[in-house]
Amino acid sequence: MLTASELIHLPYTPDLSEAGIAFACRALASTYDRLGGYSTDRLRQIAGQVAMELAFRRYLSGQAIPFGVRGVTPFTRPDHYDITLGGHRCDLKSYLITRRSQISHIRRNPEVLLQAPALIPIDHFAADGQKPEDLYLFAFLLGVQTDGPRDMLRALSAGQPVYLAHELPESWALPANWLPFENLVLKSECERPVTVEIGGLDGEHNFITATLELLPRQRRLVENGFHSLAFIHTQRRPEARIGIHCPRYGDPILIQPRAWDNLWFYGMEIILAGWLTHDEYRRKASVLNAGRHTFQYEATPEKNLLVPMHDLHPLGRLLEKVRTWEMEKRNTVTVKAN
């Protein structure tokens, strides 16, 4: 039975957002053909999940808890990570909490998290390769994000970091013919220079980027071997249109000043909750249909399994067990060697 005093609170630092966004952009370029692109919210979710996974690894290292990483294939399933503890594969299930009133409530009364459901999408739970002794860990990331141009302008005015991106259309990100982008040109209508980054895949399906300074109203030719283009990124909001053109794809893409999305997540705190084995979760779970309101979601996007958060085991006790297992393993190896 999990209690509020057993929740583990981790600080959030800006480099976690940077790492998460970098991963999300690579995932966008590398999995477009499988997932058909991403919404801004989905990219933010991936970035947040990566941030939590990185923070968890840092916590384990800081507490001298041995852990491993097994079979990571980040761009075939970008929301899934394989940390191992004591030889057991771990799946970190993380939830982003972005409503300011809810964040304030949680920070005043962390025990409210115990009433939240520990959700796992049914298709994830039933995926091939699951073992009864696999571990499910559950965590929350508290933070806010910009919703629309007005919020983004407020963040810029306050000197807050931003990551402005524009997703390119499917015909560019998933071209029918795998050929190089010949005579690829960018042009800015801004009154002062603007630096942009474009990202996609080369002829071998490797992720590549190019950083370009666009001078006012001057065409800039790109010669980086792109065979697909998924996104364009800039650190400041252009005050005029940015154009990108490849003759093979007809008319140029003209990106209006209001068409940039801010992927930056303004994290405040990460809270690690508890854990269950795959088999324990299976025995305790009930079904929650899609579209239902929960603590984490206004409406669940898909059908889930549900276990109340207070029914989880405390994570701190698991980590102590892992430390003991690893010490016993090292002692056994030492004895055998002698």
C-alpha positions in Angstrom: 0.0 0.0 0.0 1.5 3.3 -1.1 1.4 6.4 1.1 2.2 10.1 0.4 5.4 10.0 2.5 6.7 7.2 0.1 6.4 9.4 -3.0 9.8 10.4 -4.4 10.2 14.0 -5.5 12.8 14.9 -8.1 13.8 18.4 -9.2 13.3 19.4 -12.9 16.1 21.2 -14.8 15.9 22.8 -18.2 18.4 20.4 -19.8 15.7 17.7 -19.3 13.4 19.6 -21.7 16.3 20.0 -24.2 17.0 16.3 -24.2 13.3 15.4 -24.5 12.8 17.8 -27.4 15.9 16.5 -29.3 14.5 13.0 -28.9 11.0 13.9 -30.0 12.3 15.6 -33.2 14.4 12.6 -34.1 11.4 10.4 -33.5 9.3 12.7 -35.7 11.7 12.3 -38.6 12.4 8.6 -38.1 8.9 7.2 -37.4 6.7 9.4 -39.7 6.0 6.4 -42.0 4.7 4.3 -39.1 2.7 6.9 -37.2 1.7 9.3 -39.9 3.2 12.4 -38.2 2.6 13.8 -34.7 0.5 16.5 -33.1 2.3 19.2 -31.0 0.8 17.6 -27.9 2.1 14.2 -28.9 5.6 15.6 -29.4 5.4 17.3 -26.0 4.3 14.0 -24.4 7.3 12.2 -26.0 9.6 14.9 -24.8 8.2 14.8 -21.3 8.5 11.0 -21.1 12.1 11.2 -22.2 12.8 13.9 -19.6 11.3 11.7 -16.8 13.3 8.6 -18.0 16.5 10.7 -17.9 15.7 12.2 -14.5 15.0 8.7 -13.2 18.4 7.4 -14.4 20.1 10.4 -12.8 18.3 9.6 -9.5 19.4 6.0 -9.6 23.0 7.0 -10.3 22.9 9.5 -7.5 21.5 6.9 -5.0 24.1 4.4 -6.2 21.4 2.0 -7.4 22.8 -0.3 -10.1 20.7 -0.3 -13.3 21.1 -1.3 -16.9 19.6 -0.4 -20.3 18.4 -3.3 -22.5 17.4 -3.5 -26.1 16.6 0.1 -26.6 15.2 0.8 -30.1 14.2 4.5 -29.5 12.8 5.3 -33.0 10.7 2.2 -33.6 8.7 2.9 -30.4 9.6 6.4 -29.1 7.5 6.2 -25.9 9.1 3.1 -24.6 12.3 2.5 -22.7 14.0 -0.5 -21.2 15.7 0.2 -17.9 16.6 -2.9 -16.0 16.7 -3.2 -12.2 18.1 -6.4 -10.7 17.8 -8.0 -14.1 14.1 -7.2 -14.4 12.9 -5.0 -17.4 11.2 -1.8 -16.2 8.6 0.1 -18.1 8.2 3.7 -16.8 4.6 4.8 -17.3 4.6 8.6 -16.9 1.9 11.2 -16.9 2.2 14.9 -17.7 0.1 17.2 -15.4 -0.2 20.7 -17.1 -3.3 22.3 -15.6 -2.1 25.1 -13.2 -4.8 24.5 -10.6 -4.2 20.8 -10.5 -0.4 21.4 -10.1 -1.0 23.8 -7.2 -3.3 21.2 -5.6 -0.7 18.4 -6.0 2.1 20.5 -4.6 0.0 21.5 -1.5 -1.4 18.0 -1.0 0.7 15.3 -2.7 -1.5 12.6 -1.3 -4.1 13.4 -3.9 -1.9 11.5 -6.4 -2.8 8.3 -4.5 -6.4 8.6 -5.8 -5.2 8.7 -9.4 -5.3 5.6 -11.5 -2.2 3.8 -12.6 -3.1 3.4 -16.3 -1.6 1.2 -19.0 -3.1 1.1 -22.5 -4.4 -2.4 -23.2 -2.4 -2.8 -26.4 0.8 -1.9 -24.6 0.1 -4.4 -21.8 -0.7 -7.1 -24.3 2.3 -6.5 -26.5 4.7 -9.4 -27.4 7.7 -10.0 -25.1 6.0 -9.2 -21.8 7.1 -11.4 -18.8 5.3 -11.9 -15.5 8.3 -10.5 -13.6 8.6 -7.3 -15.7 8.2 -4.2 -13.6 5.8 -1.3 -14.2 6.9 2.0 -12.6 4.6 5.0 -12.5 5.5 8.7 -12.3 4.1 12.3 -12.8 5.7 15.3 -14.4 4.3 18.7 -13.2 4.8 21.6 -15.6 3.1 24.0 -17.9 3.3 24.7 -21.7 2.3 27.4 -24.1 -1.1 27.0 -25.7 -1.2 29.2 -28.7 0.6 32.3 -30.0 -0.5 34.6 -27.1 1.1 32.3 -24.5 4.2 31.9 -26.6 4.6 35.7 -26.9 4.3 36.0 -23.1 7.0 33.4 -22.7 9.3 35.2 -25.1 8.6 38.6 -23.4 9.5 37.1 -20.1 12.8 35.7 -21.4 11.7 32.1 -21.1 13.3 29.4 -23.3 11.3 28.3 -26.3 11.7 25.7 -29.0 9.7 26.8 -32.1 9.0 24.2 -34.7 6.9 23.7 -37.7 6.0 20.2 -39.0 6.4 19.7 -42.7 3.7 17.9 -44.7 3.6 14.2 -45.3 4.7 14.5 -48.9 8.0 15.9 -47.6 8.4 13.8 -44.5 7.4 10.6 -46.3 8.1 11.1 -50.0 6.8 8.6 -52.5 10.2 8.3 -54.1 13.3 8.0 -52.0 15.4 10.6 -53.9 17.6 13.5 -52.8 16.0 16.9 -52.4 17.5 18.7 -55.4 17.7 22.5 -55.5 16.3 22.8 -52.0 16.0 26.4 -51.1 15.0 28.5 -48.0 14.1 32.1 -47.9 13.2 34.6 -45.2 11.0 37.7 -45.5 12.2 38.9 -42.1 14.0 42.3 -41.8 16.9 40.8 -39.9 18.8 37.5 -40.2 17.2 34.4 -38.7 18.8 31.1 -37.9 16.8 27.9 -38.7 17.4 24.2 -38.4 15.8 21.6 -40.7 15.7 17.9 -39.9 15.0 14.7 -41.8 16.6 11.6 -43.2 19.4 11.0 -45.6 19.6 8.3 -48.3 20.5 5.6 -45.7 17.6 6.7 -43.5 19.9 8.2 -41.0 18.7 11.3 -39.1 20.4 14.5 -40.2 20.0 18.2 -39.6 21.3 21.4 -41.2 21.6 24.8 -39.5 21.3 27.8 -41.8 21.4 31.5 -41.3 18.8 33.1 -43.6 19.6 36.7 -44.6 16.7 39.0 -45.4 15.1 38.2 -48.7 18.0 36.1 -49.9 17.6 32.5 -51.2 19.7 29.9 -49.3 20.5 26.7 -51.2 20.8 23.5 -49.0 23.2 20.7 -50.0 23.0 18.2 -47.2 21.7 15.1 -48.9 18.2 15.2 -47.5 15.9 12.5 -48.8 13.0 13.5 -46.5 12.3 16.6 -44.4 10.1 16.4 -41.2 10.5 19.8 -39.5 12.0 23.2 -39.4 13.0 24.9 -36.1 14.0 28.3 -34.9 14.9 29.8 -31.5 13.1 33.1 -32.1 9.7 33.8 -33.5 10.1 35.1 -37.1 8.2 38.4 -37.6 7.5 37.5 -41.3 7.2 34.4 -43.5 9.8 31.7 -43.9 9.6 29.8 -47.2 11.0 26.4 -48.2 10.9 25.1 -51.7 12.0 22.1 -53.7 11.0 22.1 -57.4 9.9 18.4 -57.3 7.2 19.3 -54.8 5.6 22.2 -56.6 4.7 25.4 -54.8 6.8 26.5 -51.9 5.7 26.0 -48.3 5.2 29.4 -46.7 5.3 29.4 -42.9 3.4 32.3 -41.3 4.6 33.9 -38.1 1.7 32.4 -36.1 2.3 28.9 -37.5 5.2 28.0 -35.2 4.5 25.7 -32.3 6.5 25.9 -29.0 7.6 22.4 -27.9 9.3 23.6 -24.8 7.9 22.1 -21.5 8.3 24.3 -18.4 8.8 21.5 -15.9 8.5 22.1 -12.1 8.8 18.7 -10.5 8.9 15.0 -11.1 7.1 12.7 -8.7 7.9 9.0 -8.7 5.0 6.9 -7.3 5.1 3.1 -7.1 5.4 -0.1 -9.0 3.9 -3.5 -9.7 5.1 -6.5 -11.6 3.3 -7.4 -14.8 1.7 -10.3 -13.2 0.5 -8.3 -10.1 -0.9 -5.6 -12.3 -2.7 -8.2 -14.4 -4.4 -9.6 -11.3 -5.4 -6.3 -9.8 -6.4 -4.4 -13.0 -9.9 -3.5 -14.2 -10.8 -2.1 -17.7 -11.3 1.6 -18.4 -12.9 2.4 -21.7 -11.7 5.2 -24.0 -13.2 8.7 -23.4 -13.5 8.5 -19.6 -12.4 11.3 -17.4 -9.5 10.5 -15.0 -7.1 12.4 -12.8 -4.6 12.6 -15.7 -6.9 13.1 -18.7 -10.0 15.1 -19.5 -10.9 12.1 -21.7 -8.7 9.0 -22.0 -7.5 8.7 -25.6 -7.7 4.9 -25.7 -8.8 1.8 -23.8 -6.7 1.2 -20.6 -6.2 -1.1 -17.8 -6.5 0.5 -14.3 -5.1 -0.1 -10.9 -5.5 2.5 -8.1 -2.3 4.3 -7.4 -2.5 3.6 -3.7 -2.4 -0.1 -4.5 1.2 0.1 -5.8 4.3 -0.9 -3.9 6.6 1.9 -2.7 9.5 2.5 -5.1 12.0 3.1 -2.3 11.7 -0.4 -1.0 12.2 -1.8 -4.5 15.4 0.2 -4.9 16.7 -1.0 -1.6 16.1 -4.6 -2.7 17.9 -3.9 -6.0 20.9 -2.6 -4.1 20.9 -5.8 -1.9 20.5 -8.1 -4.9 23.5 -6.5 -6.7 25.6 -6.7 -3.5 24.8 -10.3 -3.1 25.6 -11.0 -6.8 29.0 -9.3 -6.5 29.8 -11.2 -3.3 28.8 -14.5 -5.0 31.1 -13.7 -8.0 33.9 -12.8 -5.6 33.6 -16.1 -3.7 33.6 -18.2 -6.9 36.6 -16.3 -8.2 38.5 -17.2 -5.0 
